């Protein structure tokens, strides 16, 4: 089972991203800090997206998209339950 680490605090992420913006490499920062170089690169990329420097979904858009997917799933499940209940009630009322 893969090891999971606790999430890094947002302020820590911001500080690391600022160091990348200042010219530090993700590899150098990975040697000094806990996160891997790939994690630091991901944070820097997401920061560029969030600030509009790079085209992609922002963090807020990602969260909204995930929330909407959950909502659609729930509504589909409710629709299926209602469809089955309606069929049952129609059959029962015809007897």
VENVENDA-V725326 format. One record per residue. N is the residue number from 1. RES is the residue in one small letter. SS is DSSP state (h for helix, s for strand, l for the rest). PHI is phi in degrees with one decimal (999 if undefined). OMEGA is omega as a letter, one per 30 degrees, with the letter a starting at -180 (* if undefined). Layout:
N:RES:SS:PHI:OMEGA, N:RES:SS:PHI:OMEGA
//
This chain:
1:x:l:999:a, 2:x:l:-66.9:l, 3:x:l:-75.2:l, 4:x:l:-116.0:l, 5:x:l:-108.0:l, 6:x:l:-64.3:l, 7:x:l:-62.5:l, 8:x:l:-79.8:a, 9:x:l:-61.5:a, 10:x:h:-55.7:a, 11:x:h:-64.6:l, 12:x:h:-62.5:l, 13:x:h:-59.0:a, 14:x:h:-60.1:a, 15:x:h:-63.5:a, 16:x:h:-65.5:l, 17:x:h:-63.0:l, 18:x:h:-62.2:l, 19:x:h:-65.9:l, 20:x:h:-64.6:l, 21:x:h:-61.3:a, 22:x:l:-77.9:l, 23:x:l:114.1:l, 24:x:l:-72.5:l, 25:x:l:-87.7:l, 26:x:h:-64.7:l, 27:x:h:-65.3:l, 28:x:h:-63.0:a, 29:x:h:-66.8:l, 30:x:h:-65.2:l, 31:x:h:-68.9:a, 32:x:h:-88.0:a, 33:x:l:-112.9:l, 34:x:l:-70.4:a, 35:x:l:-64.7:l, 36:x:l:-74.0:l, 37:x:h:-61.1:l, 38:x:h:-63.9:l, 39:x:h:-62.1:l, 40:x:h:-64.4:l, 41:x:h:-61.8:l, 42:x:h:-63.1:l, 43:x:h:-61.3:a, 44:x:h:-65.6:l, 45:x:h:-63.2:a, 46:x:h:-64.2:l, 47:x:h:-63.9:l, 48:x:h:-62.9:l, 49:x:h:-66.2:a, 50:x:h:-63.3:a, 51:x:l:-92.2:l, 52:x:l:85.1:l, 53:x:l:-77.8:a, 54:x:l:-139.5:a, 55:x:l:-81.5:l, 56:x:l:173.0:l, 57:x:l:-73.7:l, 58:x:l:-75.0:l, 59:x:h:-60.6:l, 60:x:h:-63.5:l, 61:x:h:-65.8:l, 62:x:h:-61.6:l, 63:x:h:-62.6:l, 64:x:h:-65.1:l, 65:x:h:-60.3:l, 66:x:h:-64.6:l, 67:x:h:-62.4:l, 68:x:h:-65.6:l, 69:x:h:-61.3:l, 70:x:h:-62.4:a, 71:x:h:-64.8:l, 72:x:h:-62.0:l, 73:x:h:-60.3:a, 74:x:h:-63.3:a, 75:x:h:-64.8:l, 76:x:h:-64.8:l, 77:x:h:-63.7:l, 78:x:h:-64.1:l, 79:x:h:-60.7:a, 80:x:h:-64.4:l, 81:x:h:-62.6:l, 82:x:h:-64.5:l, 83:x:h:-61.5:l, 84:x:h:-66.5:l, 85:x:h:-64.4:l, 86:x:h:-63.0:l, 87:x:h:-60.5:l, 88:x:h:-63.4:a, 89:x:h:-65.2:l, 90:x:h:-64.7:l, 91:x:h:-65.1:a, 92:x:h:-68.5:a, 93:x:h:-75.2:l, 94:x:l:-82.0:a, 95:x:l:-84.8:*
//
